[in-house]
Amino acid sequence: MRFKFLILVLPLFGAHSGLAIAQEGAAERGRVLFQQQCGSCHQVAQPRNGIGPTLQGLVGRAAGSVEGFNYSPALKGSGITWTPEALDSYLTNPAAMVRGTRMAQRVPDEQQRRDIIEFLKAPR
């Protein structure tokens, strides 16, 4: 009985660690993509605004809520909370999600969006 239990349970540990490794890989790819596509306007390493607001601690935060950044009225009044799903939609086409937003950069590739979102979710 104990042997059967181990046979059933041990693969779960491997699957869990495999998922963690995959997420780490996605976050690393996302870091590179973030630097290439987002880094000229946004920062995550420091809570400092640039052309765009800091994205440090973005996931779970209300849109338009970073102190000291001058958001468009459309984004500030959008009522959006930055969940992974909301970020995916916004990065696909910011202007379609929030008419009047000032962000023009799109990330049309689904895998690239996922990787960037994994990077943004990672603790700093």
RAJO-V687850 format. One line per field, one symbol per residue. ss: DSSP state (A for helix, B for strand, O for the rest). phi: phi as a letter, one per 40 degrees, with the letter a starting at -180 (. if undefined). burial: 1 if it has 24 or more other C-alpha atoms within 12 Angstrom, else 0. A space follows every 10 residues. Layout:
ss = ???
phi = ???
burial = ???
//
This chain:
ss = OAAAAAAAAA AAAAAAAAAA AAAAAAAAAA AAAAAAAOOO OOOOOOOOOO OOOOOOOOOO OBOOOOOOOO OOAAAAOOOO BOOAAAAAAA AAOAAAAOOO OOOOOOOOOA AAAAAAAAAA AOOO
phi = .cccdccccd cccccccccc cccccccccc cccddcbbcc bbbbcbcbcb cbccbcgccg cccgbccgbc ccdcccccgc bccdcccccc ccadcccbcg cccbcbbccc cccdcccdcc cccb
burial = 0000000000 0000000000 0000011111 1011000110 0111000000 0111111110 0011100000 1000100001 0101011111 1111001100 1110001000 0111111111 1100
//
